[in-house]
Amino acid sequence: MNVKPIPNSLLGDEFYLCVPTKNGWNRQLIENVRVERKSAVSTPTASNAHDISELTIWYDYTNSYPQADFSAGTRAEYNGEVYEITEVKFYRAEELHHCRIKAVKIG
């Protein structure tokens, strides 16, 4: 199967991947990705509504950099907001092609 990389014209965003260590968090800048932010609140008419915004991040194994290990439970920092990565789906065409990362806002 021949799958083309995600076009650079759709990439260009960046975020910090935050991996827990025993002394805190290791932050790594991930560049040339596509970030889609969905703004949402729970129970919008209630006085105690919570921000439940989400990110969908597309990482291309040809055009995004540096190479990184993505897993649920790590965090993403984007535009000053902190998100917990809840899902990582890998797409393959013999080798890794790209991955889709889902994250929910926690701070």
C-alpha positions as CSV (number, residue, x, y, z in Angstrom):
1,M,0.0,0.0,0.0
2,N,1.4,3.4,-1.0
3,V,0.2,6.2,1.3
4,K,1.4,9.8,0.9
5,P,2.5,12.0,3.9
6,I,0.1,14.7,5.2
7,P,0.7,17.7,3.0
8,N,2.9,20.4,4.6
9,S,0.2,22.9,3.7
10,L,-2.0,21.2,6.4
11,L,0.7,21.2,9.0
12,G,2.5,24.1,10.7
13,D,1.2,24.0,14.3
14,E,3.3,23.0,17.3
15,F,2.7,21.8,20.9
16,Y,4.6,20.6,23.9
17,L,4.4,16.9,24.7
18,C,4.7,16.5,28.5
19,V,5.9,13.1,29.8
20,P,5.9,12.5,33.6
21,T,9.2,11.9,35.3
22,K,9.9,11.2,39.0
23,N,10.8,14.9,39.4
24,G,8.0,16.4,37.4
25,W,7.4,16.7,33.7
26,N,9.7,16.5,30.7
27,R,8.5,19.0,28.0
28,Q,9.4,18.3,24.3
29,L,8.4,20.7,21.5
30,I,6.7,18.9,18.7
31,E,6.6,20.8,15.4
32,N,4.9,20.7,12.1
33,V,1.7,19.0,13.2
34,R,-1.9,19.9,12.6
35,V,-3.9,20.9,15.8
36,E,-7.7,21.2,15.7
37,R,-9.2,22.7,18.9
38,K,-12.8,22.1,19.8
39,S,-14.2,24.5,22.4
40,A,-17.0,23.1,24.6
41,V,-18.6,23.3,28.0
42,S,-20.6,20.7,29.9
43,T,-24.2,21.6,30.7
44,P,-24.0,25.1,29.1
45,T,-27.0,26.4,31.0
46,A,-25.9,25.4,34.4
47,S,-24.0,27.8,36.7
48,N,-21.4,25.1,37.3
49,A,-20.4,24.4,33.7
50,H,-17.0,23.0,33.1
51,D,-14.7,23.6,30.2
52,I,-14.4,20.3,28.3
53,S,-12.5,21.5,25.3
54,E,-10.6,19.0,23.2
55,L,-7.7,18.8,20.8
56,T,-7.2,16.5,17.8
57,I,-3.5,16.5,16.8
58,W,-2.3,14.9,13.6
59,Y,1.4,13.9,13.6
60,D,3.0,12.8,10.3
61,Y,6.0,10.5,10.6
62,T,7.5,12.0,7.5
63,N,6.9,15.7,8.0
64,S,6.5,16.3,11.7
65,Y,9.5,16.4,14.1
66,P,11.2,15.3,16.2
67,Q,10.3,11.7,16.5
68,A,8.4,11.1,19.7
69,D,6.5,8.3,21.6
70,F,2.9,9.3,22.1
71,S,0.7,7.5,24.7
72,A,-2.5,8.0,26.6
73,G,-1.9,9.5,30.0
74,T,0.8,12.0,28.9
75,R,0.0,15.6,28.4
76,A,-0.1,18.2,25.6
77,E,0.4,21.9,26.2
78,Y,-1.1,24.1,23.4
79,N,-1.5,27.9,23.5
80,G,-1.0,28.0,27.3
81,E,-3.6,25.3,28.0
82,V,-2.9,21.8,29.4
83,Y,-4.6,18.7,27.9
84,E,-4.4,15.1,28.9
85,I,-3.9,12.7,26.0
86,T,-6.7,10.2,26.1
87,E,-6.3,8.3,22.8
88,V,-3.6,7.7,20.2
89,K,-4.4,6.0,17.0
90,F,-1.6,4.9,14.7
91,Y,-2.1,4.6,11.0
92,R,0.2,2.2,9.0
93,A,1.0,1.5,5.4
94,E,3.6,-1.2,6.0
95,E,5.4,1.3,8.2
96,L,4.0,4.0,10.5
97,H,2.5,6.7,8.4
98,H,0.8,9.1,10.9
99,C,-1.1,9.2,14.2
100,R,-4.1,10.9,15.5
101,I,-3.9,12.1,19.1
102,K,-7.0,13.0,21.1
103,A,-6.7,15.1,24.3
104,V,-9.1,16.7,26.8
105,K,-8.5,20.0,28.6
106,I,-7.5,19.7,32.2
107,G,-6.0,23.2,32.9
